[in-house]
Amino acid sequence: MLFDMLSYVGLSWISTSA
């Protein structure tokens, strides 16, 4: 669902910025 997509994008963004 939409929330799952946001969670995936959020985790990816955090991993990239970390």
C-alpha positions as a Markdown table, in Angstrom:
| # | Residue | x | y | z |
|---|---|---|---|---|
| 1 | Met | 0.0 | 0.0 | 0.0 |
| 2 | Leu | 1.0 | 3.7 | 0.0 |
| 3 | Phe | 2.3 | 3.5 | 3.6 |
| 4 | Asp | 4.5 | 0.5 | 2.7 |
| 5 | Met | 6.0 | 2.5 | -0.2 |
| 6 | Leu | 6.6 | 5.5 | 2.0 |
| 7 | Ser | 8.3 | 3.3 | 4.6 |
| 8 | Tyr | 10.6 | 1.8 | 1.9 |
| 9 | Val | 11.5 | 5.2 | 0.5 |
| 10 | Gly | 12.0 | 6.5 | 4.0 |
| 11 | Leu | 14.4 | 3.7 | 4.9 |
| 12 | Ser | 16.3 | 4.1 | 1.6 |
| 13 | Trp | 16.7 | 7.8 | 2.1 |
| 14 | Ile | 17.9 | 7.4 | 5.7 |
| 15 | Ser | 20.4 | 4.7 | 4.6 |
| 16 | Thr | 21.7 | 7.1 | 1.8 |
| 17 | Ser | 21.9 | 10.1 | 4.1 |
| 18 | Ala | 23.5 | 8.2 | 7.0 |
